[in-house]
Amino acid sequence: MSTVLTGNALSRFQLCALKSAVKLEDKGMKRHGKSATMIVKQMFNLPVGTPRSQLIERLEQEIKEFV
């Protein structure tokens, strides 16, 4: 059995995945390619020095808007 995400559900899933990835990066996990932190900063046009805690808060706000 599989589930298909479309429209707003897909966007909400992407934001949830990015939030989890930023939290993991905050704890020390690394990944290849662009970091989730940089993806979120570019997505919301935030300056480079924005702390991860503020990124997580911003993602949580965006996720609540989809509910």
C-alpha positions as CSV (number, residue, x, y, z in Angstrom):
1,M,0.0,0.0,0.0
2,S,1.3,3.4,-0.9
3,T,0.3,7.0,-0.2
4,V,0.4,9.7,-2.8
5,L,1.0,13.3,-1.6
6,T,-0.2,16.1,-3.8
7,G,-0.7,19.9,-3.5
8,N,-0.4,21.3,0.0
9,A,0.3,18.0,1.5
10,L,3.5,17.7,-0.5
11,S,4.6,21.2,0.5
12,R,3.8,20.5,4.2
13,F,5.8,17.2,4.0
14,Q,8.8,19.1,2.5
15,L,8.7,21.6,5.4
16,C,8.5,18.9,8.0
17,A,11.4,17.0,6.4
18,L,13.5,20.2,6.4
19,K,12.6,21.0,10.0
20,S,13.8,17.5,11.0
21,A,17.0,17.8,8.9
22,V,17.8,21.2,10.5
23,K,17.4,19.7,14.0
24,L,19.7,16.8,13.1
25,E,22.3,19.2,11.7
26,D,22.1,21.2,14.9
27,K,23.0,18.0,16.8
28,G,26.0,17.4,14.6
29,M,24.8,15.2,11.7
30,K,26.3,16.1,8.3
31,R,25.1,15.4,4.8
32,H,26.5,15.7,1.3
33,G,25.6,18.5,-1.0
34,K,23.7,21.6,0.3
35,S,22.8,21.6,4.0
36,A,19.2,21.8,5.1
37,T,20.1,25.0,6.9
38,M,21.2,26.6,3.7
39,I,18.2,25.3,1.8
40,V,15.8,26.9,4.4
41,K,17.8,30.2,4.4
42,Q,17.5,30.4,0.6
43,M,13.8,29.4,0.7
44,F,12.9,32.2,3.0
45,N,15.6,34.7,1.9
46,L,17.2,34.8,5.3
47,P,20.7,36.2,6.0
48,V,23.6,33.7,6.3
49,G,24.0,34.4,10.1
50,T,20.5,33.4,11.1
51,P,20.7,30.8,13.9
52,R,19.1,27.4,13.5
53,S,16.7,27.9,16.3
54,Q,15.1,30.8,14.4
55,L,15.0,28.6,11.3
56,I,13.1,25.9,13.2
57,E,10.7,28.5,14.6
58,R,10.1,29.8,11.0
59,L,9.5,26.3,9.7
60,E,7.0,25.6,12.5
61,Q,5.1,28.8,11.6
62,E,4.9,27.8,7.9
63,I,3.8,24.3,8.8
64,K,1.0,25.6,11.0
65,E,-0.3,27.7,8.1
66,F,-0.9,24.5,6.1
67,V,-3.3,23.1,8.8
